[in-house]
Amino acid sequence: WYQRRVREVREVREFWADEAALREAAVEAEYLTRLDGTRVLLDRVRESVRGQNESYGNVLTAQRLLNLTTALFQTANSAEGPDNAILKESLESLRKEFSGDKLVDAVTSSIIPSLSLPFASFGSLAARLSDLEPQCRRVALMTGSDCGIGSRVTSLAMATLTIRDDEYDTTPEDGGCGTFYHLAKARAGLREKDLDLAARHINQMEGEPRSLLIDWLNDARALLELQQSAKVLLDYAKLLNHH
């Protein structure tokens, strides 16, 4: 009887030992499962943070480009005329901070050579055209290599006897004076702050009238090219900030 009781007690102990082992194994398995789940969750969090950091970095980069191109555009369109020192500083910053951007590199490279000379302001160009116009009117008909003294005398008479007409609208094709027509259209463009339109009409003039305005035309083109290049960069920066 005693041996049987000892054997029963031993069996009971073995049973509960096995039960405890099973429970411990189950707890450990559950713990490992949760640990694996936590690791997966942490990996996802890290990936999310990494993506957010990259996105945030891209936003900051795009904003920096917008700030620099806005400053460049404002300088190029300054009423007092572009300041070459400020332009140079803006261009150097763009080329340094965005050296890997092909568009920025190409556009800024096209601007740099023009910094060797000062830019004219819109106001000074308008004033110069007004000052040069009387000289152009006095040679209005001297538009070809075959023009003689008769054309010069007639031009001088026209300039003396006619009043400048801001509404002159008769094209050369319709028998009008090309010099008067393009000067009137250029003046209209300047009144509308449209230097591009004014330059296009001055460029269509011929002969001596055009020769008198060639320096004006070159200065206007230089300013227009700068402003258009600055606008390309600004529009590019705005596009990047919208994405």
Summary of the structure (lengths in Angstrom):
residues: 243
radius of gyration: 39.8
end to end distance: 88.4
largest distance: 152.8
contacts: 670
relative contact order: 0.11
helix: 80%
strand: 0%
